[in-house]
Amino acid sequence: NGYYYLAAPVVLSATWKCEYDVKLCLNGYSITQTTDKAEVIEITSAGSLTLSDCNSNGRDNGKITHSADKQGTGVRVSGGNFIMYGGSIAKNTYTVISTYSYYRGGGVGVRGGNFTMYGGSITGNTALNGGGVCVGTETSEMYGKATFQMYGGTISNNKTIGYDGNIGGAGGGVYVAYYYTDGQSGGTVQNPAEFTMYGGTISNNRTAYGAVDVHGIFTMQGGSISDNSATVVGGGVYTNETGTFTMLDGSISGNTTNNGGGVYIYKTGTLIMKGGNISGNTASKSGGGVYSTGSTITVGGTANITDNKGGNVNLFKDQIITIGIE
């Protein structure tokens, strides 16, 4: 336990497992992992890490990263608590195809426990799903419920890739997973991962499905999701059939894709919009603002869906949008 700051760059040959209550200032220096398929930092269920970067000596921002030829997640939260005030989690890659790699995330992987972001940046990371942040897994509950609260900072210029190495996967910025009781798809959803956005920016991420991909619960109370691109659908937010997206405030703008430039709702996914703005997004086919394929959409309050290219709202076949909620 204690307060620490770096006096020089740190080079690791194994994952640092944080099992205590540690407050760490990067002080403009980097922590670099040189071992392949190893996280830089793992926070166990007994641990808590508060990260800042109180550099006043003209150095670059401190980074948590991997050497150029090595793979691994930047910070993995395994039941513990990660609080980020500053610094950068940058240029980490985890694209190794295995049973568990789909939900590791590039920058931060929260397989259980909590991640709270007040500042700093998560940038230039790559994964199969969750280029910037992956919240939760879809196979196990052994690490407890996974949650992420974002109050500030930026999640930008991350990407997800497919088997062929090209842009693919889901959640270029943030991937919000869910749990199944039987550990297999098709079971009963239990303890879905949760992402709550109060502020900050998710921008310029590249993916196939959604800068924010929602299988669990995503509540947007502020901040912006902007200028992201998806090669398939859901430029800003993609809500899967198990997902619920509630928008109370904030903005979704400048995102581009084929269908659902701002938001794409798939099958039984849910959109509840009581406020905020979905505007200035582009769909090359339809649904520049919102595209829905058979889901529940309820809109009211001060919600605003305007000025999107490719149409503001596209309801597939015989769907109904309910307008007027408390």
C-alpha positions as CSV (number, residue, x, y, z in Angstrom):
1,N,0.0,0.0,0.0
2,G,1.2,3.5,-0.6
3,Y,1.9,6.5,-2.8
4,Y,4.6,6.3,-5.5
5,Y,6.0,8.1,-8.5
6,L,8.3,7.0,-11.2
7,A,11.9,8.5,-11.3
8,A,12.8,6.8,-14.5
9,P,11.2,4.6,-17.3
10,V,10.3,1.1,-16.2
11,V,10.8,-2.0,-18.4
12,L,9.0,-5.2,-17.4
13,S,9.6,-8.8,-18.3
14,A,6.5,-10.1,-16.6
15,T,3.1,-8.7,-15.6
16,W,3.0,-6.5,-12.6
17,K,0.2,-7.9,-10.4
18,C,-1.2,-5.1,-8.2
19,E,-2.5,-6.8,-5.1
20,Y,-2.5,-3.7,-2.8
21,D,-3.9,-0.2,-2.6
22,V,-1.4,1.7,-4.8
23,K,-1.5,5.4,-5.9
24,L,1.0,5.8,-8.8
25,C,2.1,8.9,-10.6
26,L,3.8,8.1,-13.9
27,N,5.7,11.5,-13.7
28,G,6.1,11.6,-17.5
29,Y,7.7,8.2,-17.7
30,S,6.5,5.0,-19.3
31,I,6.0,1.4,-18.2
32,T,6.8,-0.9,-21.1
33,Q,6.1,-4.7,-21.2
34,T,8.6,-6.6,-23.2
35,T,7.1,-10.1,-22.9
36,D,4.7,-11.4,-25.5
37,K,1.0,-12.2,-24.5
38,A,1.4,-10.6,-21.1
39,E,-0.5,-7.6,-19.6
40,V,1.5,-4.7,-18.4
41,I,-0.5,-4.5,-15.2
42,E,-3.1,-6.8,-13.7
43,I,-5.2,-5.6,-10.8
44,T,-6.4,-8.6,-8.7
45,S,-9.5,-8.8,-6.6
46,A,-7.5,-7.6,-3.6
47,G,-5.9,-4.7,-5.4
48,S,-6.7,-1.0,-6.2
49,L,-4.7,1.2,-8.6
50,T,-5.1,4.9,-8.9
51,L,-3.1,6.2,-11.9
52,S,-2.1,9.9,-12.4
53,D,0.7,11.7,-14.4
54,C,1.8,14.8,-12.4
55,N,4.6,15.6,-14.8
56,S,5.9,19.2,-14.7
57,N,9.3,18.7,-16.2
58,G,8.5,18.9,-19.9
59,R,8.5,15.2,-20.6
60,D,5.9,13.5,-22.7
61,N,2.8,12.0,-21.1
62,G,3.6,8.8,-19.2
63,K,2.4,5.7,-21.0
64,I,1.5,2.1,-20.2
65,T,2.5,0.2,-23.3
66,H,4.2,-2.8,-24.9
67,S,7.3,-2.9,-27.0
68,A,6.6,-2.8,-30.7
69,D,6.7,-6.5,-31.4
70,K,4.9,-7.8,-28.3
71,Q,1.1,-8.4,-27.7
72,G,-0.9,-7.9,-24.5
73,T,-3.6,-5.8,-22.8
74,G,-2.4,-2.6,-21.2
75,V,-4.3,-2.9,-17.9
76,R,-6.4,-5.9,-16.9
77,V,-8.8,-5.6,-14.0
78,S,-9.5,-9.0,-12.5
79,G,-12.0,-8.2,-9.7
80,G,-10.1,-5.2,-8.4
81,N,-10.5,-1.4,-8.8
82,F,-8.8,0.9,-11.4
83,I,-9.1,4.7,-11.1
84,M,-7.5,6.8,-13.9
85,Y,-6.8,10.5,-13.5
86,G,-4.0,10.9,-16.1
87,G,-1.4,9.3,-18.2
88,S,-1.9,7.3,-21.4
89,I,-2.6,3.7,-22.1
90,A,-1.3,3.5,-25.6
91,K,-0.2,1.2,-28.4
92,N,-1.2,-2.1,-26.8
93,T,-2.4,-4.9,-29.0
94,Y,-4.1,-8.2,-28.2
95,T,-5.3,-10.0,-31.4
96,V,-4.2,-13.6,-30.6
97,I,-7.1,-15.8,-31.5
98,S,-8.0,-18.1,-28.6
99,T,-11.0,-18.9,-26.3
100,Y,-10.5,-15.9,-24.1
101,S,-8.8,-13.4,-26.4
102,Y,-12.1,-12.1,-27.8
103,Y,-12.9,-10.2,-24.6
104,R,-9.5,-9.1,-23.3
105,G,-9.5,-5.6,-24.9
106,G,-6.5,-3.6,-26.2
107,G,-6.1,-0.8,-23.7
108,V,-8.1,-1.9,-20.7
109,G,-9.8,-5.2,-20.1
110,V,-12.3,-5.3,-17.2
111,R,-13.2,-9.0,-16.7
112,G,-14.6,-8.2,-13.2
113,G,-14.4,-5.3,-10.8
114,N,-14.6,-1.6,-11.7
115,F,-12.8,0.9,-13.9
116,T,-13.4,4.7,-13.3
117,M,-11.9,7.2,-15.7
118,Y,-11.6,10.9,-14.8
119,G,-8.9,11.9,-17.2
120,G,-6.0,10.8,-19.4
121,S,-6.2,8.9,-22.7
122,I,-6.7,5.4,-24.0
123,T,-5.3,5.6,-27.6
124,G,-3.8,3.7,-30.4
125,N,-4.7,0.2,-29.1
126,T,-5.9,-2.8,-31.1
127,A,-8.0,-5.9,-30.2
128,L,-10.5,-8.3,-31.6
129,N,-13.2,-6.7,-29.6
130,G,-12.9,-3.6,-27.4
131,G,-10.0,-1.8,-29.0
132,G,-9.9,0.8,-26.3
133,V,-11.8,-0.8,-23.4
134,C,-13.5,-4.2,-23.0
135,V,-15.9,-4.4,-20.1
136,G,-16.8,-7.9,-19.0
137,T,-16.5,-11.4,-20.6
138,E,-19.1,-13.7,-22.0
139,T,-18.0,-17.0,-20.4
140,S,-17.5,-16.7,-16.7
141,E,-18.6,-14.9,-13.5
142,M,-15.6,-15.8,-11.4
143,Y,-14.3,-12.2,-11.2
144,G,-17.6,-10.6,-10.4
145,K,-19.7,-8.0,-12.2
146,A,-17.7,-5.7,-14.5
147,T,-18.4,-2.0,-14.6
148,F,-16.9,1.1,-16.2
149,Q,-17.7,4.8,-15.4
150,M,-16.3,7.5,-17.6
151,Y,-16.3,11.1,-16.3
152,G,-13.6,12.6,-18.5
153,G,-10.6,11.8,-20.7
154,T,-10.5,10.5,-24.2
155,I,-10.8,7.1,-25.8
156,S,-9.6,7.7,-29.3
157,N,-7.8,6.2,-32.4
158,N,-8.3,2.6,-31.3
159,K,-9.4,-0.2,-33.6
160,T,-10.7,-3.7,-33.8
161,I,-9.7,-6.2,-36.4
162,G,-10.9,-9.5,-37.8
163,Y,-9.2,-12.8,-38.5
164,D,-7.7,-11.4,-41.7
165,G,-6.1,-8.5,-40.0
166,N,-8.4,-5.9,-41.6
167,I,-10.9,-3.8,-39.7
168,G,-13.5,-6.1,-38.1
169,G,-14.7,-7.1,-34.6
170,A,-16.8,-4.8,-32.5
171,G,-16.5,-1.9,-30.1
172,G,-13.6,0.1,-31.5
173,G,-13.7,2.4,-28.4
174,V,-15.7,0.4,-25.8
175,Y,-17.1,-3.2,-25.9
176,V,-19.8,-3.9,-23.2
177,A,-20.2,-7.6,-22.7
178,Y,-22.7,-9.8,-20.8
179,Y,-22.7,-13.1,-18.8
180,Y,-24.6,-16.3,-19.4
181,T,-25.5,-18.6,-16.6
182,D,-24.3,-21.7,-18.5
183,G,-21.2,-20.1,-19.9
184,Q,-22.5,-20.6,-23.5
185,S,-24.3,-18.4,-25.9
186,G,-28.1,-18.9,-25.8
187,G,-28.3,-19.2,-22.0
188,T,-30.0,-16.8,-19.6
189,V,-28.3,-13.4,-19.4
190,Q,-27.2,-12.6,-15.8
191,N,-25.1,-9.8,-14.4
192,P,-24.6,-7.9,-17.6
193,A,-21.6,-5.6,-17.8
194,E,-22.4,-1.9,-17.4
195,F,-20.9,1.2,-18.9
196,T,-22.0,4.7,-17.7
197,M,-20.7,7.7,-19.5
198,Y,-20.9,11.0,-17.7
199,G,-18.4,13.0,-19.7
200,G,-15.3,12.6,-21.9
201,T,-14.9,11.8,-25.5
202,I,-15.0,8.6,-27.6
203,S,-13.7,9.6,-31.0
204,N,-11.9,8.5,-34.2
205,N,-12.1,4.8,-33.4
206,R,-12.4,2.2,-36.3
207,T,-14.3,-1.0,-36.1
208,A,-16.9,-3.2,-37.9
209,Y,-19.7,-2.8,-35.3
210,G,-20.0,0.3,-33.1
211,A,-17.5,2.6,-31.5
212,V,-19.5,1.5,-28.5
213,D,-20.8,-2.1,-28.8
214,V,-23.5,-2.9,-26.3
215,H,-24.4,-6.5,-25.3
216,G,-24.9,-5.4,-21.6
217,I,-26.1,-2.0,-20.3
218,F,-24.9,1.4,-21.6
219,T,-26.2,4.6,-20.0
220,M,-25.1,7.9,-21.5
221,Q,-25.5,10.9,-19.3
222,G,-23.0,13.2,-20.9
223,G,-19.9,13.4,-23.1
224,S,-19.6,12.8,-26.8
225,I,-19.3,9.9,-29.2
226,S,-18.0,11.5,-32.4
227,D,-16.2,11.0,-35.7
228,N,-16.0,7.2,-35.4
229,S,-16.4,4.8,-38.4
230,A,-17.8,1.3,-38.7
231,T,-17.3,-0.8,-41.9
232,V,-20.6,-2.7,-41.3
233,V,-23.2,-0.9,-39.1
234,G,-23.5,1.3,-36.1
235,G,-21.0,4.1,-36.5
236,G,-21.5,5.5,-33.0
237,V,-23.3,2.9,-31.0
238,Y,-24.3,-0.7,-31.9
239,T,-26.8,-2.3,-29.5
240,N,-27.0,-6.0,-29.8
241,E,-30.0,-8.2,-29.1
242,T,-29.1,-8.5,-25.4
243,G,-28.2,-4.8,-25.0
244,T,-29.9,-1.8,-23.5
245,F,-28.8,1.7,-24.4
246,T,-30.3,4.6,-22.4
247,M,-29.4,8.1,-23.5
248,L,-30.2,10.9,-21.1
249,D,-27.8,13.6,-22.3
250,G,-24.6,14.0,-24.4
251,S,-24.1,14.0,-28.1
252,I,-23.5,11.4,-30.9
253,S,-22.3,13.1,-34.0
254,G,-20.1,12.9,-37.0
255,N,-20.1,9.1,-37.1
256,T,-20.2,7.1,-40.4
257,T,-21.2,3.6,-41.6
258,N,-23.6,1.8,-43.9
259,N,-26.8,1.7,-41.8
260,G,-27.2,3.5,-38.4
261,G,-24.7,6.3,-38.6
262,G,-25.4,7.3,-35.0
263,V,-27.1,4.3,-33.5
264,Y,-27.9,0.8,-34.8
265,I,-30.4,-1.4,-32.8
266,Y,-30.3,-5.1,-33.6
267,K,-33.3,-7.4,-33.1
268,T,-34.4,-7.3,-29.4
269,G,-32.0,-4.6,-28.4
270,T,-33.4,-1.6,-26.6
271,L,-33.0,2.2,-27.1
272,I,-34.5,4.5,-24.5
273,M,-33.8,8.2,-25.3
274,K,-34.9,10.8,-22.8
275,G,-32.4,13.5,-23.8
276,G,-29.2,14.3,-25.7
277,N,-28.6,14.8,-29.4
278,I,-28.0,12.4,-32.3
279,S,-27.1,14.7,-35.2
280,G,-24.7,15.1,-38.1
281,N,-24.1,11.4,-38.6
282,T,-23.9,9.7,-42.0
283,A,-25.2,6.4,-43.3
284,S,-24.4,5.5,-46.9
285,K,-27.6,3.4,-47.1
286,S,-30.2,4.4,-44.5
287,G,-30.7,5.5,-40.9
288,G,-28.2,8.2,-40.6
289,G,-29.4,8.9,-37.1
290,V,-31.0,5.7,-35.8
291,Y,-31.5,2.3,-37.6
292,S,-33.6,-0.4,-36.0
293,T,-34.2,-4.0,-37.2
294,G,-36.9,-5.1,-34.8
295,S,-36.2,-3.7,-31.4
296,T,-37.8,-1.5,-28.7
297,I,-37.4,2.3,-29.2
298,T,-38.9,4.8,-26.8
299,V,-38.2,8.5,-27.2
300,G,-39.3,11.5,-25.1
301,G,-38.2,14.4,-23.0
302,T,-35.6,16.6,-24.7
303,A,-34.3,14.0,-27.1
304,N,-33.2,15.3,-30.5
305,I,-32.5,13.3,-33.6
306,T,-31.9,15.8,-36.5
307,D,-29.8,16.7,-39.5
308,N,-28.4,13.2,-40.2
309,K,-27.5,12.1,-43.7
310,G,-29.3,9.1,-44.9
311,G,-32.5,9.8,-42.9
312,N,-32.9,10.5,-39.2
313,V,-34.7,7.3,-38.2
314,N,-35.2,4.1,-40.1
315,L,-37.7,1.5,-38.7
316,F,-37.4,-1.9,-40.4
317,K,-40.7,-3.4,-41.6
318,D,-43.6,-3.1,-39.1
319,Q,-41.7,-1.7,-36.1
320,I,-43.1,0.9,-33.7
321,I,-41.4,3.8,-32.1
322,T,-43.0,5.0,-28.8
323,I,-42.9,8.8,-28.3
324,G,-43.6,10.3,-24.9
325,I,-42.0,9.1,-21.7
326,E,-41.4,10.7,-18.3
